[in-house]
Amino acid sequence: MYIIGENIHILADKVKEALTNKDREFFMDLAVKQVEAGAKCVDINLGPRKKDFAEVFPWIIESVEAVVDVPLSIDTTNVDGMEAALKTIKKAQPILNSTSAEPERLEKVPLLAKKYGAKIIALTMGTSGIPVAAEERINIAVGTLIPHLAEIGFNMQDLIIDPLVLTVSGCQEYCPQLIEAVRMLPFSWDPAPAISVGLSNVSNAVPPEGRPLINRVYLAMLMGVGLQMMIANPLDQKQNDVIKWIETKDTSSSLARLYNKIAERTTASEEPQYEDFDMSDPEQAAIWKTVQILLNKVIYAESYLNQ
């Protein structure tokens, strides 16, 4: 699994405080910790920074590149901020996160990525927003995103498609459709495009204590349909255990067997079955209930584990 570490994110209070205080050591330490935990790329999400992008983006890039050698993902809606970052990067090939099929975005961001030799994450979102159905997301990729990139001579090996994870809280019907989009995308174009998702988006607006479990169960399903890249928290050791168990087909513990079974069922286009779970085990019972909300079988509520 290629993990793009998500932890330098402006929505985190500590990141916001460190940026305000220009605390270079904070960002250096957080970058190192993510890479040591297994991140192969570090995402830099500081928001648009419309007023101070020319100062802030080079500052953060220089700080992080001083201590890690992995690629950096520039995560902003500010195209000028993207370029300020790209001009500063000296080490590995960066990633621009992101473009979409919206005309203005599609016109500007891919050309910027091409100019600086960056990879690009392209979202399956058009002017009318994000479609629910997997087929409609595929259509955005093969009908708009990929043809435009081919037209401008973009290196298609540097393209990453993101079919967009949305939260189980409020967008529950999108969750199973995203799984099918990840399953279908490799067959949509030759050569198959790389695919990445923002894993933790599935648990946005969920109480903090409930988020990791939802992320892990969804991850097992997505690995079942071939997911090999994601923006996620590399410091979540239980998440890393799920990745290791599924990648190595480790069935040495009851939890490892269960997560492998969830992945296997999803691979076969089957739903995990009640009999796959030891419901006398509270942890397995919680995973079963989580499967049900992610498949849109049971309506999500904050109290779903107690139902």
Number of C-alpha atoms within 10 A of each C-alpha: 15 15 22 28 28 25 23 21 17 17 12 10 10 13 20 15 13 15 17 9 9 14 14 15 12 17 22 19 14 17 26 16 17 23 20 13 16 17 25 19 25 30 25 26 20 22 15 17 16 12 8 10 20 16 13 17 25 19 16 21 22 16 19 24 19 11 13 21 16 19 21 26 28 26 21 19 19 16 18 18 25 26 21 19 26 26 13 15 18 13 13 14 17 24 25 26 23 25 27 26 23 17 12 11 15 19 16 12 25 26 16 18 25 17 12 14 16 24 23 27 26 27 24 26 21 19 10 8 11 17 18 17 15 21 16 16 25 25 14 20 27 16 13 18 25 19 12 17 19 11 8 12 12 21 15 16 12 17 23 22 25 28 28 24 21 23 20 25 18 14 14 21 20 23 21 22 21 23 25 19 21 26 21 16 23 17 12 13 13 7 10 13 19 18 22 24 26 18 24 22 18 25 21 16 13 19 9 9 7 14 16 17 17 22 20 23 20 25 23 25 26 24 25 24 21 18 20 16 20 20 22 23 24 23 18 12 11 13 20 16 16 22 21 14 21 22 13 10 14 16 15 9 9 13 19 18 18 23 27 25 22 28 26 20 18 22 17 10 13 11 16 20 12 11 7 14 21 15 14 8 10 11 13 18 16 18 21 22 19 23 21 17 21 25 20 18 13 14 15 20 14 11 8 14 15 8 6
